[in-house]
């Protein structure tokens, strides 16, 4: 199980969702994907209205979790692509533009996941 600085995976996921909310990300969803895949336990999915907002959300998630001693193992994508993924091991944070989120529809793809949190 993923642990850094005593935080459990669910706590890391909730913290990432809260940080995204603080930076005005929209339609934030925390999904429990345990039992559906073996590469992660939780997805945090959110949308940003502009590239600048997406960059801000990503920066703050990395900075604030970094203060807790948690660094991403991998980062994929760029704000101008409409989708960036931060891989924290058991927690994967997806930040989308509205258009990219509608195109990829991760919530639909992972429809068997258990929604833990939704912040409109």
N, C-alpha and C positions, 0 to 999 in steps of 0.2 A: 504494500500500500504506500501511496505517495505521502511523504511527510517532510516538511522543512520547518524549522523553528516551531515544532509542535502543532502545526496546522494540519488538519485532516483535509482530504480532497474536497469534501463538501464545503468546508470553510473557505478554501481557496476559491472555489467556484462562486460562492455567495459574495465573497469580497470583490471578485472581478465584476460581478453584476452590479454591485453597489457603486463601484468606482465608475463604471460606464454610465449608470444612472446620474451620478453627480455631474458628469460632463454632458448631460442632456442627450445621450443615446436614446433611441426610441425602440419600442417593441422588444424589450429585453426578455429573453426566455432562458431559463436554466433547465436543461434536460438531464435526467438520470438515464444513462445508456448502459449501465451495468447489465450484464446478461445478454446484451445485443451485439457486443463486440469485445475484443480482447486488447485493444490499443488505448482505451480511455474509459473513464467512468462517468464523466460529466462534460456536456457541451454548454457553453454560454454563447448565445447567439443574440446579436443586436444590430441595429441599423443606425447609420449616421447620414445626415442630410447633405453634407458637403465633404469634399476631400479634406478640408482643413479640420472639420469636426472629427472625421475619422482619424486623422493623425493625432489630434488631441486626445481622443479616447484611448487610442493605442499607447501613446506616450504615458498617460496617467496610469493605465493598468500596469504597464511595465515598471514605472517609477514607484508606485505605491506598493505593489507586491514585492518589488526589489527591497523596499525598506523592511519588509518582513523576512528577507533572506530568500525570496523565491524568484528565480530567474527563468525565463522561457528556455526550453531546450532547443527550440527551433522557431523561426519566424518565416512565414511564407506570404508572398503577395506584396502589393504596394497600394497605397491609398488611391492612386490614379487608376488602378485596375478595378476598383469597386469591391474588393474582398481582400482582407488580411486575416491571417490565422496566426495565433500565438499558441504554441504547444507547450504546456506546462506538465507534460507527462500524463497524469490521470485526468487533467482538466485541459480542454481545448477551447480557446476563446475565438469566436468568429465575429468579425466586424464587417458589415456589408453596407454598400450603398443600397438604396431601396430597390433599384432596378436589378442589381446582382442578386439580392436576396429573393426577389420574386422569380428570377431565372433558375437559381439553384434549389430553392425550396427545401432546405435541409430538414425543417420540421416535418414535412411530408415524407421525405426520404427515410427519416428516422421516426416514423409514426408510432412505432412500438415503444418508444422511449416514454418514461414517466415525467411529465412536467412537474418540476419542483417549485418553480417560481416564475411569475410573469409580471413584468412591470411595463405598463403601457406608457 
